[in-house]
């Protein structure tokens, strides 16, 4: 099977919203009046971002999910994406599963594939996603204000727990490992929550490299600090309901684990009722874990009023 037959069979669809989609040298898109375009790109490399044993359907899902998560962090609505795919060989079964997982998530978020590239080489998936956000309403990292409440969406740490299970550093019951693995391989982008937080959240980022690392980008951009109450993160791991994770491992997974694809955001305390209402409307739990401080430092506060040393290192592609 050649390159163009591969594209035709597994990836080409009739353009629904693009003026010109797959089949020409460029895709053409007319922005909606009154909207700004938001772009993000992510690359997933075998052995670095995913294991060779991953189900191709799950990989298709995750490849787009990590990009949609970036749009969610800006409050942008997904519209379209480009796919660049490097494959060691043509494997029709693999391609069928990958494209099924990819399009299942794309359809759920109204985001259409409008172009890209395929080539032979090491397995590598690169997606560039495009969204729209009303002019000047994007939620940026730089808007956090001293006194803001600090929130996270959903659950943190389970993906890292799965990785530790794969590495053999921790022995997990099969049901717990399966749940953690699903969180690692099939993250759910918080698109609805991100869009609903426009005009409510002052700053936001998605949690891809670990809570402390990604929160650190917000604090640096906003020139503020934060206090995190460790008592507030005790139940953020979904797997803790079925398995008693040791405290030190829980801290490592939740604070610096990465691969969560949840949102960390700040809001004025006056917005607490609104945040709760939006959380309920979207069906996505949110947890208030601390507050933003004027001093540019991060503190991890224990229940007895002490401070836990911040020795947690988030994911770094070149570390």
C-alpha positions as a LaTeX table, in Angstrom:
\begin{tabular}{lrrr}
\hline
Residue & $x$ (\AA) & $y$ (\AA) & $z$ (\AA) \\
\hline
Unk1 & 0.00 & 0.00 & 0.00 \\
Unk2 & 1.41 & 3.40 & $-0.99$ \\
Unk3 & 1.26 & 6.71 & 0.86 \\
Unk4 & $-1.71$ & 8.16 & $-1.01$ \\
Unk5 & $-3.74$ & 4.96 & $-0.83$ \\
Unk6 & $-3.02$ & 4.87 & 2.92 \\
Unk7 & $-4.33$ & 8.42 & 3.35 \\
Unk8 & $-7.36$ & 7.74 & 1.17 \\
Unk9 & $-8.30$ & 4.58 & 3.05 \\
Unk10 & $-7.67$ & 5.51 & 6.67 \\
Unk11 & $-7.68$ & 9.30 & 7.00 \\
Unk12 & $-9.50$ & 11.09 & 4.18 \\
Unk13 & $-12.98$ & 12.41 & 4.92 \\
Unk14 & $-15.24$ & 14.88 & 3.19 \\
Unk15 & $-14.57$ & 18.39 & 4.55 \\
Unk16 & $-17.43$ & 19.52 & 6.78 \\
Unk17 & $-16.29$ & 22.95 & 7.88 \\
Unk18 & $-13.02$ & 23.59 & 6.06 \\
Unk19 & $-13.25$ & 25.40 & 2.72 \\
Unk20 & $-10.66$ & 22.94 & 1.39 \\
Unk21 & $-9.60$ & 19.80 & 3.27 \\
Unk22 & $-7.45$ & 16.77 & 2.49 \\
Unk23 & $-6.50$ & 16.39 & $-1.19$ \\
Unk24 & $-4.81$ & 19.72 & $-2.02$ \\
Unk25 & $-1.42$ & 21.14 & $-1.12$ \\
Unk26 & $-2.98$ & 23.29 & 1.60 \\
Unk27 & $-6.14$ & 23.20 & 3.66 \\
Unk28 & $-8.19$ & 26.40 & 3.60 \\
Unk29 & $-10.16$ & 27.61 & 6.61 \\
Unk30 & $-12.23$ & 30.78 & 7.04 \\
Unk31 & $-12.29$ & 31.91 & 10.70 \\
Unk32 & $-15.63$ & 32.67 & 12.31 \\
Unk33 & $-16.19$ & 36.46 & 12.56 \\
Unk34 & $-15.39$ & 37.77 & 16.02 \\
Unk35 & $-13.14$ & 34.79 & 16.84 \\
Unk36 & $-9.39$ & 34.45 & 17.19 \\
Unk37 & $-7.63$ & 31.28 & 16.08 \\
Unk38 & $-5.78$ & 29.24 & 18.72 \\
Unk39 & $-3.10$ & 26.75 & 17.64 \\
Unk40 & $-1.15$ & 24.06 & 19.47 \\
Unk41 & 1.15 & 21.23 & 18.41 \\
Unk42 & 2.31 & 18.07 & 20.18 \\
Unk43 & 4.54 & 15.22 & 19.13 \\
Unk44 & 4.30 & 11.70 & 20.58 \\
Unk45 & 7.39 & 9.53 & 20.09 \\
Unk46 & 7.40 & 5.78 & 20.70 \\
Unk47 & 9.51 & 4.92 & 23.75 \\
Unk48 & 9.38 & 8.48 & 25.02 \\
Unk49 & 5.67 & 9.29 & 25.23 \\
Unk50 & 4.08 & 5.88 & 24.81 \\
Unk51 & 5.01 & 2.22 & 25.05 \\
Unk52 & 5.28 & $-0.07$ & 22.04 \\
Unk53 & 2.57 & $-2.26$ & 23.60 \\
Unk54 & $-0.09$ & 0.46 & 23.58 \\
Unk55 & $-3.35$ & $-0.38$ & 21.86 \\
Unk56 & $-3.37$ & 1.60 & 18.57 \\
Unk57 & $-6.96$ & 2.74 & 19.22 \\
Unk58 & $-5.84$ & 4.20 & 22.55 \\
Unk59 & $-2.85$ & 5.85 & 20.88 \\
Unk60 & $-5.12$ & 7.47 & 18.30 \\
Unk61 & $-7.28$ & 8.81 & 21.12 \\
Unk62 & $-4.38$ & 10.12 & 23.17 \\
Unk63 & $-2.59$ & 11.70 & 20.21 \\
Unk64 & $-5.49$ & 14.09 & 19.71 \\
Unk65 & $-6.47$ & 14.35 & 23.38 \\
Unk66 & $-3.18$ & 15.95 & 24.41 \\
Unk67 & $-3.70$ & 18.67 & 21.80 \\
Unk68 & $-7.34$ & 19.26 & 22.72 \\
Unk69 & $-6.18$ & 19.67 & 26.32 \\
Unk70 & $-4.03$ & 22.64 & 25.25 \\
Unk71 & $-7.05$ & 24.28 & 23.61 \\
Unk72 & $-9.11$ & 23.64 & 26.75 \\
Unk73 & $-6.47$ & 25.42 & 28.81 \\
Unk74 & $-7.03$ & 28.58 & 26.76 \\
Unk75 & $-10.81$ & 28.28 & 26.73 \\
Unk76 & $-10.80$ & 27.57 & 22.98 \\
Unk77 & $-13.34$ & 25.48 & 21.07 \\
Unk78 & $-11.71$ & 22.79 & 18.87 \\
Unk79 & $-12.25$ & 23.15 & 15.11 \\
Unk80 & $-9.68$ & 21.24 & 13.04 \\
Unk81 & $-6.33$ & 19.47 & 13.13 \\
Unk82 & $-3.39$ & 18.35 & 10.99 \\
Unk83 & $-1.81$ & 14.91 & 11.42 \\
Unk84 & 1.80 & 14.04 & 10.57 \\
Unk85 & 2.50 & 10.34 & 10.98 \\
Unk86 & 5.79 & 8.46 & 10.66 \\
Unk87 & 5.41 & 4.67 & 10.41 \\
Unk88 & 8.04 & 1.90 & 10.30 \\
Unk89 & 5.81 & 0.00 & 7.86 \\
Unk90 & 2.22 & $-0.14$ & 6.62 \\
Unk91 & 0.20 & $-2.22$ & 9.10 \\
Unk92 & $-3.45$ & $-2.14$ & 8.09 \\
Unk93 & $-4.73$ & $-3.52$ & 11.39 \\
Unk94 & $-2.72$ & $-0.94$ & 13.35 \\
Unk95 & $-3.85$ & 1.90 & 11.09 \\
Unk96 & $-7.49$ & 0.86 & 11.38 \\
Unk97 & $-7.37$ & 0.89 & 15.18 \\
Unk98 & $-5.39$ & 4.14 & 15.33 \\
Unk99 & $-7.70$ & 6.01 & 12.97 \\
Unk100 & $-10.81$ & 4.67 & 14.75 \\
Unk101 & $-9.57$ & 6.00 & 18.11 \\
Unk102 & $-8.50$ & 9.28 & 16.55 \\
Unk103 & $-11.79$ & 9.96 & 14.79 \\
Unk104 & $-13.94$ & 8.80 & 17.69 \\
Unk105 & $-12.49$ & 11.57 & 19.87 \\
Unk106 & $-12.39$ & 14.07 & 17.00 \\
Unk107 & $-16.09$ & 13.55 & 16.30 \\
Unk108 & $-16.96$ & 13.87 & 19.99 \\
Unk109 & $-15.33$ & 17.32 & 20.03 \\
Unk110 & $-16.41$ & 18.50 & 16.57 \\
Unk111 & $-12.81$ & 18.68 & 15.36 \\
Unk112 & $-12.06$ & 17.57 & 11.79 \\
Unk113 & $-8.86$ & 16.33 & 10.16 \\
Unk114 & $-8.02$ & 18.68 & 7.29 \\
Unk115 & $-4.48$ & 17.70 & 6.26 \\
Unk116 & $-1.03$ & 16.50 & 7.27 \\
Unk117 & 1.71 & 14.17 & 6.08 \\
Unk118 & 2.78 & 10.52 & 6.21 \\
Unk119 & 6.23 & 9.01 & 5.81 \\
Unk120 & 8.25 & 5.92 & 6.65 \\
Unk121 & 10.42 & 6.03 & 9.76 \\
Unk122 & 10.33 & 5.44 & 13.54 \\
Unk123 & 6.79 & 5.56 & 14.95 \\
Unk124 & 6.05 & 9.22 & 15.62 \\
Unk125 & 2.70 & 10.99 & 15.81 \\
Unk126 & 2.58 & 14.79 & 15.47 \\
Unk127 & $-0.67$ & 16.75 & 15.57 \\
Unk128 & $-1.32$ & 20.46 & 15.14 \\
Unk129 & $-4.74$ & 21.48 & 16.38 \\
Unk130 & $-6.71$ & 24.65 & 15.68 \\
Unk131 & $-9.47$ & 26.16 & 17.76 \\
Unk132 & $-11.45$ & 29.37 & 18.07 \\
Unk133 & $-11.97$ & 31.68 & 21.01 \\
Unk134 & $-13.85$ & 35.00 & 21.12 \\
Unk135 & $-11.50$ & 37.92 & 20.53 \\
Unk136 & $-9.51$ & 38.83 & 23.66 \\
Unk137 & $-11.23$ & 36.15 & 25.76 \\
Unk138 & $-8.52$ & 33.48 & 25.74 \\
Unk139 & $-7.46$ & 32.39 & 29.22 \\
Unk140 & $-3.69$ & 32.80 & 29.49 \\
Unk141 & $-1.06$ & 31.74 & 32.01 \\
Unk142 & $-0.23$ & 35.34 & 32.83 \\
Unk143 & $-3.47$ & 36.44 & 34.52 \\
Unk144 & $-3.20$ & 34.95 & 38.02 \\
Unk145 & $-3.67$ & 37.52 & 40.79 \\
Unk146 & $-2.63$ & 37.47 & 44.45 \\
Unk147 & $-5.55$ & 36.25 & 46.54 \\
Unk148 & $-6.97$ & 34.01 & 43.78 \\
Unk149 & $-8.18$ & 30.55 & 44.66 \\
Unk150 & $-6.17$ & 27.75 & 43.04 \\
Unk151 & $-8.06$ & 24.82 & 41.50 \\
Unk152 & $-7.41$ & 21.60 & 39.63 \\
Unk153 & $-9.92$ & 19.61 & 37.60 \\
Unk154 & $-10.57$ & 15.90 & 37.78 \\
Unk155 & $-7.95$ & 13.48 & 39.11 \\
Unk156 & $-4.17$ & 13.59 & 39.24 \\
Unk157 & $-1.41$ & 11.05 & 39.66 \\
Unk158 & $-2.98$ & 7.88 & 38.25 \\
Unk159 & $-1.07$ & 8.02 & 34.96 \\
Unk160 & 2.22 & 8.19 & 36.86 \\
Unk161 & 1.11 & 5.28 & 39.04 \\
Unk162 & 0.53 & 3.23 & 35.89 \\
Unk163 & 4.03 & 4.11 & 34.68 \\
Unk164 & 5.50 & 2.94 & 37.99 \\
Unk165 & 3.53 & $-0.28$ & 37.54 \\
Unk166 & 4.99 & $-0.76$ & 34.06 \\
Unk167 & 8.47 & $-0.07$ & 35.43 \\
Unk168 & 7.97 & $-2.65$ & 38.19 \\
Unk169 & 8.73 & $-0.21$ & 41.00 \\
Unk170 & 5.35 & $-0.85$ & 42.60 \\
Unk171 & 3.10 & $-3.92$ & 42.69 \\
Unk172 & $-0.53$ & $-3.07$ & 41.96 \\
Unk173 & $-3.69$ & $-5.16$ & 42.05 \\
Unk174 & $-4.78$ & $-5.85$ & 38.45 \\
Unk175 & $-7.97$ & $-3.78$ & 38.78 \\
Unk176 & $-5.99$ & $-0.80$ & 40.09 \\
Unk177 & $-3.36$ & $-1.12$ & 37.37 \\
Unk178 & $-6.07$ & $-1.32$ & 34.69 \\
Unk179 & $-7.73$ & 1.86 & 35.99 \\
Unk180 & $-4.42$ & 3.71 & 36.22 \\
Unk181 & $-3.42$ & 2.53 & 32.74 \\
Unk182 & $-6.69$ & 3.82 & 31.29 \\
Unk183 & $-5.94$ & 7.22 & 32.80 \\
Unk184 & $-2.48$ & 7.16 & 31.20 \\
Unk185 & $-3.49$ & 5.90 & 27.76 \\
Unk186 & $-6.96$ & 7.47 & 27.33 \\
Unk187 & $-6.96$ & 10.93 & 28.97 \\
Unk188 & $-10.12$ & 13.00 & 28.56 \\
Unk189 & $-9.51$ & 16.62 & 27.49 \\
Unk190 & $-11.52$ & 19.05 & 29.65 \\
Unk191 & $-12.83$ & 21.04 & 26.71 \\
Unk192 & $-16.28$ & 21.84 & 28.12 \\
Unk193 & $-14.86$ & 23.05 & 31.43 \\
Unk194 & $-12.15$ & 25.14 & 29.75 \\
Unk195 & $-14.65$ & 26.88 & 27.48 \\
Unk196 & $-17.07$ & 27.50 & 30.37 \\
Unk197 & $-14.32$ & 29.14 & 32.44 \\
Unk198 & $-13.92$ & 32.03 & 29.98 \\
Unk199 & $-14.61$ & 35.21 & 31.92 \\
Unk200 & $-14.37$ & 33.31 & 35.22 \\
Unk201 & $-10.79$ & 32.01 & 35.47 \\
Unk202 & $-7.96$ & 34.54 & 35.60 \\
Unk203 & $-5.25$ & 32.11 & 34.48 \\
Unk204 & $-5.12$ & 28.50 & 33.36 \\
Unk205 & $-2.80$ & 25.77 & 32.05 \\
Unk206 & $-3.16$ & 22.11 & 31.29 \\
Unk207 & $-1.30$ & 19.58 & 33.42 \\
Unk208 & 0.85 & 17.54 & 31.08 \\
Unk209 & 4.27 & 17.51 & 32.76 \\
Unk210 & 3.11 & 17.47 & 36.39 \\
Unk211 & 1.08 & 19.79 & 38.62 \\
Unk212 & 4.00 & 21.67 & 40.15 \\
Unk213 & 5.82 & 22.06 & 36.84 \\
Unk214 & 2.82 & 23.37 & 34.92 \\
Unk215 & 1.63 & 25.53 & 37.81 \\
Unk216 & 5.16 & 26.91 & 37.88 \\
Unk217 & 4.68 & 28.22 & 34.32 \\
Unk218 & 1.55 & 30.08 & 35.49 \\
Unk219 & 3.33 & 31.54 & 38.51 \\
Unk220 & 6.31 & 32.68 & 36.44 \\
Unk221 & 4.13 & 34.26 & 33.74 \\
Unk222 & 1.95 & 35.99 & 36.34 \\
Unk223 & 4.85 & 36.95 & 38.65 \\
Unk224 & 3.15 & 35.52 & 41.72 \\
Unk225 & 3.51 & 32.55 & 44.07 \\
Unk226 & 1.22 & 29.92 & 45.54 \\
Unk227 & 0.40 & 28.02 & 48.71 \\
Unk228 & $-0.79$ & 24.44 & 48.16 \\
Unk229 & $-2.52$ & 22.68 & 51.04 \\
Unk230 & $-1.40$ & 19.05 & 50.97 \\
Unk231 & $-4.57$ & 18.02 & 52.79 \\
Unk232 & $-6.52$ & 19.12 & 49.70 \\
Unk233 & $-4.70$ & 16.72 & 47.37 \\
Unk234 & $-5.18$ & 13.56 & 49.44 \\
Unk235 & $-8.03$ & 12.21 & 47.34 \\
Unk236 & $-7.06$ & 13.45 & 43.87 \\
Unk237 & $-5.87$ & 10.01 & 42.75 \\
Unk238 & $-8.80$ & 8.06 & 41.36 \\
Unk239 & $-7.09$ & 4.78 & 42.23 \\
Unk240 & $-6.89$ & 5.62 & 45.95 \\
Unk241 & $-10.51$ & 4.54 & 46.29 \\
Unk242 & $-9.42$ & 0.97 & 45.55 \\
Unk243 & $-5.81$ & 0.93 & 46.76 \\
Unk244 & $-4.07$ & 2.62 & 49.67 \\
Unk245 & $-1.19$ & 4.41 & 47.98 \\
Unk246 & 1.75 & 5.19 & 50.31 \\
Unk247 & 1.91 & 8.89 & 51.18 \\
Unk248 & 5.30 & 9.57 & 49.62 \\
Unk249 & 4.33 & 7.84 & 46.38 \\
Unk250 & 1.00 & 9.68 & 46.33 \\
Unk251 & 2.80 & 13.01 & 46.70 \\
Unk252 & 5.19 & 12.15 & 43.87 \\
Unk253 & 2.43 & 10.98 & 41.55 \\
Unk254 & 0.05 & 13.88 & 42.20 \\
Unk255 & 2.54 & 16.73 & 42.41 \\
Unk256 & 4.97 & 15.80 & 39.65 \\
Unk257 & 3.62 & 12.72 & 37.87 \\
Unk258 & 2.54 & 14.21 & 34.55 \\
Unk259 & 0.36 & 12.81 & 31.76 \\
Unk260 & $-2.79$ & 13.88 & 33.62 \\
Unk261 & $-4.20$ & 16.34 & 31.06 \\
Unk262 & $-6.32$ & 18.08 & 33.66 \\
Unk263 & $-6.58$ & 21.85 & 34.15 \\
Unk264 & $-4.97$ & 24.00 & 36.83 \\
Unk265 & $-6.58$ & 27.42 & 37.09 \\
Unk266 & $-7.05$ & 30.44 & 39.33 \\
Unk267 & $-10.20$ & 32.42 & 40.12 \\
Unk268 & $-11.21$ & 35.20 & 42.46 \\
Unk269 & $-12.74$ & 33.88 & 45.72 \\
Unk270 & $-15.89$ & 35.74 & 44.65 \\
Unk271 & $-16.27$ & 33.16 & 41.88 \\
Unk272 & $-16.40$ & 30.07 & 44.12 \\
Unk273 & $-20.13$ & 29.50 & 43.63 \\
Unk274 & $-19.78$ & 30.00 & 39.87 \\
Unk275 & $-16.88$ & 27.54 & 39.66 \\
Unk276 & $-18.92$ & 24.94 & 41.52 \\
Unk277 & $-21.90$ & 25.50 & 39.24 \\
Unk278 & $-19.76$ & 25.14 & 36.11 \\
Unk279 & $-18.15$ & 22.00 & 37.50 \\
Unk280 & $-21.56$ & 20.43 & 38.07 \\
Unk281 & $-22.87$ & 21.54 & 34.68 \\
Unk282 & $-19.86$ & 19.99 & 32.89 \\
Unk283 & $-19.83$ & 16.86 & 35.03 \\
Unk284 & $-16.15$ & 17.43 & 35.83 \\
Unk285 & $-15.11$ & 17.66 & 39.50 \\
Unk286 & $-12.86$ & 20.51 & 40.59 \\
Unk287 & $-10.84$ & 20.77 & 43.79 \\
Unk288 & $-9.63$ & 23.96 & 45.46 \\
Unk289 & $-6.08$ & 23.14 & 46.52 \\
Unk290 & $-4.67$ & 26.49 & 47.63 \\
Unk291 & $-4.30$ & 30.16 & 46.84 \\
Unk292 & $-2.14$ & 32.55 & 44.89 \\
Unk293 & 0.26 & 34.70 & 46.93 \\
Unk294 & 2.06 & 37.94 & 46.04 \\
Unk295 & 5.51 & 36.55 & 46.89 \\
Unk296 & 7.02 & 34.65 & 43.93 \\
Unk297 & 7.50 & 31.30 & 45.68 \\
Unk298 & 5.67 & 28.01 & 46.01 \\
Unk299 & 4.88 & 26.46 & 49.42 \\
Unk300 & 3.56 & 22.98 & 50.14 \\
Unk301 & 1.72 & 23.35 & 53.45 \\
Unk302 & 1.18 & 20.35 & 55.74 \\
Unk303 & $-1.84$ & 19.91 & 58.00 \\
Unk304 & 0.17 & 20.84 & 61.10 \\
Unk305 & 1.23 & 24.16 & 59.59 \\
Unk306 & 4.64 & 23.02 & 58.42 \\
Unk307 & 6.16 & 23.24 & 54.96 \\
Unk308 & 7.10 & 20.17 & 52.94 \\
Unk309 & 10.38 & 20.69 & 51.03 \\
Unk310 & 9.71 & 20.95 & 47.31 \\
Unk311 & 11.99 & 18.25 & 45.92 \\
Unk312 & 9.57 & 17.18 & 43.18 \\
Unk313 & 10.84 & 17.25 & 39.61 \\
Unk314 & 8.31 & 17.37 & 36.79 \\
Unk315 & 8.81 & 15.78 & 33.39 \\
Unk316 & 11.46 & 17.32 & 31.13 \\
Unk317 & 12.00 & 15.99 & 27.61 \\
Unk318 & 15.75 & 16.63 & 27.82 \\
Unk319 & 16.40 & 15.72 & 31.46 \\
\hline
\end{tabular}
